[in-house]
Amino acid sequence: MPGHHPARSRRTTERKGDVRERAILDTCEALLAQKGYDAMTVGDIAQGAGITRGALYFYFGSKQEVVTALVARTVEHLWERSRATAQTDEPRQAIAAAMRRTVELWNEHGLVMRTAIDLSLTVPEIGALWSRTADLFITAITAVLERAGVPAGDEPEQASAMARALCWMIERTFYHASQESRENLRKASSTCEHIWLVSAGLTA
């Protein structure tokens, strides 16, 4: 369902519950780095957030729910910015901005992104969330390609099909490069940006 979030709905003003929920998600991200998803427990998350297990269950029903909400929080701002950039920027600028933001996100939260990819095949909620993230990025890439003059459509040489391939190329490339170093991620991003520009006919 468009706009639906696996995480509990966000409130417009930050109340005590919001602060606590943020502490839970921040703790979860730290524990992913320290222990990994499999070894991390609900008890670990509660302890790190300074609450009881019972209090944590008021916000999230399981470890999976916590990680799903963490993934949602991580990619949320990317969705909003991707839509805005695709609609307003000149194609070359839109591509550069999209790649710059994606690098920033992977530099800051690469472990969350890799965890989302790893779990997307086995945790249905994360799989759905990751598919939605990809679909939004594909829509944004499609809009940029069409504005650059690539014909609309799903045929191999048309914008939607090309955008889908570009999206998954970027995902897999960033997944591997982000495990190596920031410099490798930067180089990989430059390569992906070049391929996107070539696809859009913008290298001349």
ChimeraX commands (.cxc) that place a marker at each C-alpha (Angstrom):
marker #1 position 0.00,0.00,0.00 radius 0.5
marker #1 position 1.59,3.35,-1.01 radius 0.5
marker #1 position 2.78,5.37,1.93 radius 0.5
marker #1 position 2.37,2.46,4.35 radius 0.5
marker #1 position 5.17,2.00,6.81 radius 0.5
marker #1 position 6.09,-1.18,8.65 radius 0.5
marker #1 position 7.26,1.08,11.47 radius 0.5
marker #1 position 4.75,2.63,13.84 radius 0.5
marker #1 position 3.36,5.85,12.42 radius 0.5
marker #1 position 5.45,8.91,13.16 radius 0.5
marker #1 position 3.90,11.60,15.30 radius 0.5
marker #1 position 4.20,15.22,14.27 radius 0.5
marker #1 position 5.63,16.44,17.59 radius 0.5
marker #1 position 8.41,14.64,19.39 radius 0.5
marker #1 position 7.02,13.22,22.63 radius 0.5
marker #1 position 8.67,10.96,25.17 radius 0.5
marker #1 position 7.68,7.93,23.09 radius 0.5
marker #1 position 9.43,9.34,20.02 radius 0.5
marker #1 position 12.64,9.94,21.96 radius 0.5
marker #1 position 12.48,6.38,23.28 radius 0.5
marker #1 position 11.77,4.94,19.85 radius 0.5
marker #1 position 14.73,6.84,18.43 radius 0.5
marker #1 position 16.95,5.47,21.22 radius 0.5
marker #1 position 15.81,1.93,20.34 radius 0.5
marker #1 position 16.65,2.41,16.66 radius 0.5
marker #1 position 20.00,4.09,17.41 radius 0.5
marker #1 position 20.88,1.19,19.73 radius 0.5
marker #1 position 19.87,-1.33,17.08 radius 0.5
marker #1 position 22.17,0.31,14.52 radius 0.5
marker #1 position 25.08,0.29,16.99 radius 0.5
marker #1 position 24.47,-3.38,17.84 radius 0.5
marker #1 position 24.43,-4.34,14.16 radius 0.5
marker #1 position 28.02,-3.09,14.03 radius 0.5
marker #1 position 29.05,-4.73,17.31 radius 0.5
marker #1 position 27.29,-8.10,17.12 radius 0.5
marker #1 position 25.50,-8.47,13.81 radius 0.5
marker #1 position 21.82,-9.20,13.25 radius 0.5
marker #1 position 21.85,-12.88,14.20 radius 0.5
marker #1 position 23.66,-12.47,17.52 radius 0.5
marker #1 position 21.76,-9.34,18.58 radius 0.5
marker #1 position 18.77,-9.94,20.88 radius 0.5
marker #1 position 15.74,-7.93,21.96 radius 0.5
marker #1 position 17.29,-7.90,25.45 radius 0.5
marker #1 position 20.47,-6.33,24.06 radius 0.5
marker #1 position 18.47,-3.62,22.30 radius 0.5
marker #1 position 16.38,-2.86,25.39 radius 0.5
marker #1 position 19.45,-2.70,27.62 radius 0.5
marker #1 position 21.28,-0.39,25.22 radius 0.5
marker #1 position 18.25,1.91,25.00 radius 0.5
marker #1 position 17.97,1.99,28.79 radius 0.5
marker #1 position 14.54,0.36,28.99 radius 0.5
marker #1 position 13.08,-3.00,29.96 radius 0.5
marker #1 position 12.21,-5.70,27.44 radius 0.5
marker #1 position 8.55,-5.14,28.30 radius 0.5
marker #1 position 8.85,-1.44,27.48 radius 0.5
marker #1 position 10.51,-2.25,24.16 radius 0.5
marker #1 position 7.62,-4.56,23.23 radius 0.5
marker #1 position 5.28,-1.58,23.65 radius 0.5
marker #1 position 6.99,-0.10,20.56 radius 0.5
marker #1 position 8.09,-3.14,18.56 radius 0.5
marker #1 position 6.89,-6.74,18.55 radius 0.5
marker #1 position 10.21,-8.35,17.62 radius 0.5
marker #1 position 13.84,-7.83,16.62 radius 0.5
marker #1 position 12.68,-7.99,13.00 radius 0.5
marker #1 position 10.28,-5.10,13.57 radius 0.5
marker #1 position 13.04,-2.99,15.12 radius 0.5
marker #1 position 15.38,-3.62,12.18 radius 0.5
marker #1 position 12.56,-2.96,9.68 radius 0.5
marker #1 position 11.84,0.38,11.34 radius 0.5
marker #1 position 15.57,1.20,11.32 radius 0.5
marker #1 position 15.76,0.49,7.58 radius 0.5
marker #1 position 12.64,2.61,7.00 radius 0.5
marker #1 position 14.11,5.52,8.95 radius 0.5
marker #1 position 17.39,5.24,7.07 radius 0.5
marker #1 position 15.93,5.37,3.56 radius 0.5
marker #1 position 13.02,7.72,4.25 radius 0.5
marker #1 position 14.80,10.97,3.46 radius 0.5
marker #1 position 16.35,9.45,0.33 radius 0.5
marker #1 position 12.85,8.73,-1.02 radius 0.5
marker #1 position 11.74,12.33,-0.52 radius 0.5
marker #1 position 14.86,13.87,-2.02 radius 0.5
marker #1 position 14.93,11.47,-4.97 radius 0.5
marker #1 position 11.41,12.49,-5.98 radius 0.5
marker #1 position 12.17,16.20,-5.67 radius 0.5
marker #1 position 15.43,15.96,-7.62 radius 0.5
marker #1 position 13.94,13.87,-10.43 radius 0.5
marker #1 position 11.16,16.42,-10.91 radius 0.5
marker #1 position 13.11,19.67,-10.69 radius 0.5
marker #1 position 16.78,19.37,-11.61 radius 0.5
marker #1 position 18.32,19.39,-15.07 radius 0.5
marker #1 position 19.25,15.75,-15.93 radius 0.5
marker #1 position 23.02,16.07,-15.42 radius 0.5
marker #1 position 22.50,17.85,-12.10 radius 0.5
marker #1 position 19.85,15.33,-11.04 radius 0.5
marker #1 position 22.22,12.41,-11.70 radius 0.5
marker #1 position 25.10,14.05,-9.83 radius 0.5
marker #1 position 22.84,14.94,-6.88 radius 0.5
marker #1 position 21.32,11.46,-6.71 radius 0.5
marker #1 position 24.71,9.77,-6.68 radius 0.5
marker #1 position 26.12,12.22,-4.12 radius 0.5
marker #1 position 23.20,11.61,-1.77 radius 0.5
marker #1 position 23.42,7.85,-2.23 radius 0.5
marker #1 position 27.13,7.90,-1.36 radius 0.5
marker #1 position 26.39,9.99,1.76 radius 0.5
marker #1 position 23.70,7.52,2.84 radius 0.5
marker #1 position 25.95,4.48,2.34 radius 0.5
marker #1 position 28.88,6.20,4.10 radius 0.5
marker #1 position 26.69,7.03,7.10 radius 0.5
marker #1 position 24.51,3.91,7.21 radius 0.5
marker #1 position 26.14,1.31,4.97 radius 0.5
marker #1 position 25.71,-1.43,7.55 radius 0.5
marker #1 position 21.95,-0.81,7.74 radius 0.5
marker #1 position 21.74,-0.82,3.94 radius 0.5
marker #1 position 23.69,-4.08,3.64 radius 0.5
marker #1 position 21.59,-5.65,6.42 radius 0.5
marker #1 position 18.42,-4.65,4.55 radius 0.5
marker #1 position 19.71,-6.30,1.37 radius 0.5
marker #1 position 20.82,-9.43,3.25 radius 0.5
marker #1 position 17.45,-9.79,5.01 radius 0.5
marker #1 position 15.24,-8.76,2.10 radius 0.5
marker #1 position 14.96,-12.36,0.87 radius 0.5
marker #1 position 14.11,-13.89,4.26 radius 0.5
marker #1 position 12.19,-11.17,6.16 radius 0.5
marker #1 position 9.03,-10.30,4.18 radius 0.5
marker #1 position 8.58,-6.85,5.76 radius 0.5
marker #1 position 12.13,-5.84,4.90 radius 0.5
marker #1 position 11.77,-7.36,1.43 radius 0.5
marker #1 position 8.66,-5.25,0.82 radius 0.5
marker #1 position 10.34,-2.14,2.17 radius 0.5
marker #1 position 13.44,-2.67,0.04 radius 0.5
marker #1 position 11.31,-3.30,-3.07 radius 0.5
marker #1 position 9.45,-0.07,-2.44 radius 0.5
marker #1 position 12.74,1.78,-2.01 radius 0.5
marker #1 position 13.99,0.34,-5.31 radius 0.5
marker #1 position 10.72,1.19,-7.08 radius 0.5
marker #1 position 10.93,4.82,-5.94 radius 0.5
marker #1 position 14.54,5.05,-7.09 radius 0.5
marker #1 position 13.64,3.40,-10.42 radius 0.5
marker #1 position 10.82,5.92,-10.89 radius 0.5
marker #1 position 13.25,8.77,-10.23 radius 0.5
marker #1 position 15.87,7.34,-12.64 radius 0.5
marker #1 position 13.15,6.83,-15.27 radius 0.5
marker #1 position 12.09,10.48,-15.00 radius 0.5
marker #1 position 15.68,11.68,-15.41 radius 0.5
marker #1 position 16.24,9.43,-18.47 radius 0.5
marker #1 position 13.00,10.59,-20.09 radius 0.5
marker #1 position 13.87,14.25,-19.53 radius 0.5
marker #1 position 17.24,13.55,-21.17 radius 0.5
marker #1 position 15.40,12.26,-24.25 radius 0.5
marker #1 position 15.31,8.49,-23.71 radius 0.5
marker #1 position 11.99,7.12,-25.04 radius 0.5
marker #1 position 9.45,6.08,-22.40 radius 0.5
marker #1 position 8.57,2.40,-22.15 radius 0.5
marker #1 position 9.57,-1.06,-20.97 radius 0.5
marker #1 position 11.47,-2.25,-24.03 radius 0.5
marker #1 position 15.21,-2.89,-23.48 radius 0.5
marker #1 position 16.31,0.46,-24.95 radius 0.5
marker #1 position 13.57,2.46,-23.23 radius 0.5
marker #1 position 13.61,4.44,-20.00 radius 0.5
marker #1 position 11.79,2.15,-17.54 radius 0.5
marker #1 position 13.77,-0.97,-18.43 radius 0.5
marker #1 position 17.07,0.93,-18.40 radius 0.5
marker #1 position 16.21,2.54,-15.05 radius 0.5
marker #1 position 15.49,-0.82,-13.46 radius 0.5
marker #1 position 18.85,-2.21,-14.60 radius 0.5
marker #1 position 20.67,0.94,-13.44 radius 0.5
marker #1 position 19.02,0.78,-10.01 radius 0.5
marker #1 position 20.06,-2.81,-9.33 radius 0.5
marker #1 position 23.53,-2.19,-10.74 radius 0.5
marker #1 position 23.96,0.71,-8.30 radius 0.5
marker #1 position 22.60,-1.33,-5.38 radius 0.5
marker #1 position 24.95,-4.26,-5.91 radius 0.5
marker #1 position 27.97,-2.05,-6.71 radius 0.5
marker #1 position 27.46,0.03,-3.56 radius 0.5
marker #1 position 26.87,-3.10,-1.46 radius 0.5
marker #1 position 30.33,-4.42,-2.32 radius 0.5
marker #1 position 32.27,-1.15,-2.45 radius 0.5
marker #1 position 30.89,0.07,0.90 radius 0.5
marker #1 position 32.48,-2.94,2.62 radius 0.5
marker #1 position 35.90,-2.03,1.26 radius 0.5
marker #1 position 36.53,1.68,1.89 radius 0.5
marker #1 position 35.07,5.15,1.46 radius 0.5
marker #1 position 37.49,5.74,-1.40 radius 0.5
marker #1 position 36.33,2.60,-3.22 radius 0.5
marker #1 position 32.73,3.66,-2.69 radius 0.5
marker #1 position 33.52,7.08,-4.17 radius 0.5
marker #1 position 35.18,5.48,-7.22 radius 0.5
marker #1 position 32.33,3.00,-7.65 radius 0.5
marker #1 position 29.84,5.86,-7.46 radius 0.5
marker #1 position 31.74,7.77,-10.16 radius 0.5
marker #1 position 31.61,4.70,-12.41 radius 0.5
marker #1 position 27.87,4.25,-11.82 radius 0.5
marker #1 position 27.32,7.96,-12.51 radius 0.5
marker #1 position 29.27,7.67,-15.76 radius 0.5
marker #1 position 27.22,4.65,-16.88 radius 0.5
marker #1 position 23.98,6.51,-16.03 radius 0.5
marker #1 position 25.16,9.55,-18.05 radius 0.5
marker #1 position 26.10,7.30,-20.99 radius 0.5
marker #1 position 22.67,5.63,-20.79 radius 0.5
marker #1 position 21.02,9.04,-20.84 radius 0.5
marker #1 position 23.12,10.17,-23.84 radius 0.5
marker #1 position 24.67,12.99,-21.78 radius 0.5
marker #1 position 28.41,12.33,-22.20 radius 0.5
marker #1 position 28.94,14.19,-25.45 radius 0.5
marker link #1:1,2 radius 0.2
marker link #1:2,3 radius 0.2
marker link #1:3,4 radius 0.2
marker link #1:4,5 radius 0.2
marker link #1:5,6 radius 0.2
marker link #1:6,7 radius 0.2
marker link #1:7,8 radius 0.2
marker link #1:8,9 radius 0.2
marker link #1:9,10 radius 0.2
marker link #1:10,11 radius 0.2
marker link #1:11,12 radius 0.2
marker link #1:12,13 radius 0.2
marker link #1:13,14 radius 0.2
marker link #1:14,15 radius 0.2
marker link #1:15,16 radius 0.2
marker link #1:16,17 radius 0.2
marker link #1:17,18 radius 0.2
marker link #1:18,19 radius 0.2
marker link #1:19,20 radius 0.2
marker link #1:20,21 radius 0.2
marker link #1:21,22 radius 0.2
marker link #1:22,23 radius 0.2
marker link #1:23,24 radius 0.2
marker link #1:24,25 radius 0.2
marker link #1:25,26 radius 0.2
marker link #1:26,27 radius 0.2
marker link #1:27,28 radius 0.2
marker link #1:28,29 radius 0.2
marker link #1:29,30 radius 0.2
marker link #1:30,31 radius 0.2
marker link #1:31,32 radius 0.2
marker link #1:32,33 radius 0.2
marker link #1:33,34 radius 0.2
marker link #1:34,35 radius 0.2
marker link #1:35,36 radius 0.2
marker link #1:36,37 radius 0.2
marker link #1:37,38 radius 0.2
marker link #1:38,39 radius 0.2
marker link #1:39,40 radius 0.2
marker link #1:40,41 radius 0.2
marker link #1:41,42 radius 0.2
marker link #1:42,43 radius 0.2
marker link #1:43,44 radius 0.2
marker link #1:44,45 radius 0.2
marker link #1:45,46 radius 0.2
marker link #1:46,47 radius 0.2
marker link #1:47,48 radius 0.2
marker link #1:48,49 radius 0.2
marker link #1:49,50 radius 0.2
marker link #1:50,51 radius 0.2
marker link #1:51,52 radius 0.2
marker link #1:52,53 radius 0.2
marker link #1:53,54 radius 0.2
marker link #1:54,55 radius 0.2
marker link #1:55,56 radius 0.2
marker link #1:56,57 radius 0.2
marker link #1:57,58 radius 0.2
marker link #1:58,59 radius 0.2
marker link #1:59,60 radius 0.2
marker link #1:60,61 radius 0.2
marker link #1:61,62 radius 0.2
marker link #1:62,63 radius 0.2
marker link #1:63,64 radius 0.2
marker link #1:64,65 radius 0.2
marker link #1:65,66 radius 0.2
marker link #1:66,67 radius 0.2
marker link #1:67,68 radius 0.2
marker link #1:68,69 radius 0.2
marker link #1:69,70 radius 0.2
marker link #1:70,71 radius 0.2
marker link #1:71,72 radius 0.2
marker link #1:72,73 radius 0.2
marker link #1:73,74 radius 0.2
marker link #1:74,75 radius 0.2
marker link #1:75,76 radius 0.2
marker link #1:76,77 radius 0.2
marker link #1:77,78 radius 0.2
marker link #1:78,79 radius 0.2
marker link #1:79,80 radius 0.2
marker link #1:80,81 radius 0.2
marker link #1:81,82 radius 0.2
marker link #1:82,83 radius 0.2
marker link #1:83,84 radius 0.2
marker link #1:84,85 radius 0.2
marker link #1:85,86 radius 0.2
marker link #1:86,87 radius 0.2
marker link #1:87,88 radius 0.2
marker link #1:88,89 radius 0.2
marker link #1:89,90 radius 0.2
marker link #1:90,91 radius 0.2
marker link #1:91,92 radius 0.2
marker link #1:92,93 radius 0.2
marker link #1:93,94 radius 0.2
marker link #1:94,95 radius 0.2
marker link #1:95,96 radius 0.2
marker link #1:96,97 radius 0.2
marker link #1:97,98 radius 0.2
marker link #1:98,99 radius 0.2
marker link #1:99,100 radius 0.2
marker link #1:100,101 radius 0.2
marker link #1:101,102 radius 0.2
marker link #1:102,103 radius 0.2
marker link #1:103,104 radius 0.2
marker link #1:104,105 radius 0.2
marker link #1:105,106 radius 0.2
marker link #1:106,107 radius 0.2
marker link #1:107,108 radius 0.2
marker link #1:108,109 radius 0.2
marker link #1:109,110 radius 0.2
marker link #1:110,111 radius 0.2
marker link #1:111,112 radius 0.2
marker link #1:112,113 radius 0.2
marker link #1:113,114 radius 0.2
marker link #1:114,115 radius 0.2
marker link #1:115,116 radius 0.2
marker link #1:116,117 radius 0.2
marker link #1:117,118 radius 0.2
marker link #1:118,119 radius 0.2
marker link #1:119,120 radius 0.2
marker link #1:120,121 radius 0.2
marker link #1:121,122 radius 0.2
marker link #1:122,123 radius 0.2
marker link #1:123,124 radius 0.2
marker link #1:124,125 radius 0.2
marker link #1:125,126 radius 0.2
marker link #1:126,127 radius 0.2
marker link #1:127,128 radius 0.2
marker link #1:128,129 radius 0.2
marker link #1:129,130 radius 0.2
marker link #1:130,131 radius 0.2
marker link #1:131,132 radius 0.2
marker link #1:132,133 radius 0.2
marker link #1:133,134 radius 0.2
marker link #1:134,135 radius 0.2
marker link #1:135,136 radius 0.2
marker link #1:136,137 radius 0.2
marker link #1:137,138 radius 0.2
marker link #1:138,139 radius 0.2
marker link #1:139,140 radius 0.2
marker link #1:140,141 radius 0.2
marker link #1:141,142 radius 0.2
marker link #1:142,143 radius 0.2
marker link #1:143,144 radius 0.2
marker link #1:144,145 radius 0.2
marker link #1:145,146 radius 0.2
marker link #1:146,147 radius 0.2
marker link #1:147,148 radius 0.2
marker link #1:148,149 radius 0.2
marker link #1:149,150 radius 0.2
marker link #1:150,151 radius 0.2
marker link #1:151,152 radius 0.2
marker link #1:152,153 radius 0.2
marker link #1:153,154 radius 0.2
marker link #1:154,155 radius 0.2
marker link #1:155,156 radius 0.2
marker link #1:156,157 radius 0.2
marker link #1:157,158 radius 0.2
marker link #1:158,159 radius 0.2
marker link #1:159,160 radius 0.2
marker link #1:160,161 radius 0.2
marker link #1:161,162 radius 0.2
marker link #1:162,163 radius 0.2
marker link #1:163,164 radius 0.2
marker link #1:164,165 radius 0.2
marker link #1:165,166 radius 0.2
marker link #1:166,167 radius 0.2
marker link #1:167,168 radius 0.2
marker link #1:168,169 radius 0.2
marker link #1:169,170 radius 0.2
marker link #1:170,171 radius 0.2
marker link #1:171,172 radius 0.2
marker link #1:172,173 radius 0.2
marker link #1:173,174 radius 0.2
marker link #1:174,175 radius 0.2
marker link #1:175,176 radius 0.2
marker link #1:176,177 radius 0.2
marker link #1:177,178 radius 0.2
marker link #1:178,179 radius 0.2
marker link #1:179,180 radius 0.2
marker link #1:180,181 radius 0.2
marker link #1:181,182 radius 0.2
marker link #1:182,183 radius 0.2
marker link #1:183,184 radius 0.2
marker link #1:184,185 radius 0.2
marker link #1:185,186 radius 0.2
marker link #1:186,187 radius 0.2
marker link #1:187,188 radius 0.2
marker link #1:188,189 radius 0.2
marker link #1:189,190 radius 0.2
marker link #1:190,191 radius 0.2
marker link #1:191,192 radius 0.2
marker link #1:192,193 radius 0.2
marker link #1:193,194 radius 0.2
marker link #1:194,195 radius 0.2
marker link #1:195,196 radius 0.2
marker link #1:196,197 radius 0.2
marker link #1:197,198 radius 0.2
marker link #1:198,199 radius 0.2
marker link #1:199,200 radius 0.2
marker link #1:200,201 radius 0.2
marker link #1:201,202 radius 0.2
marker link #1:202,203 radius 0.2
marker link #1:203,204 radius 0.2
view
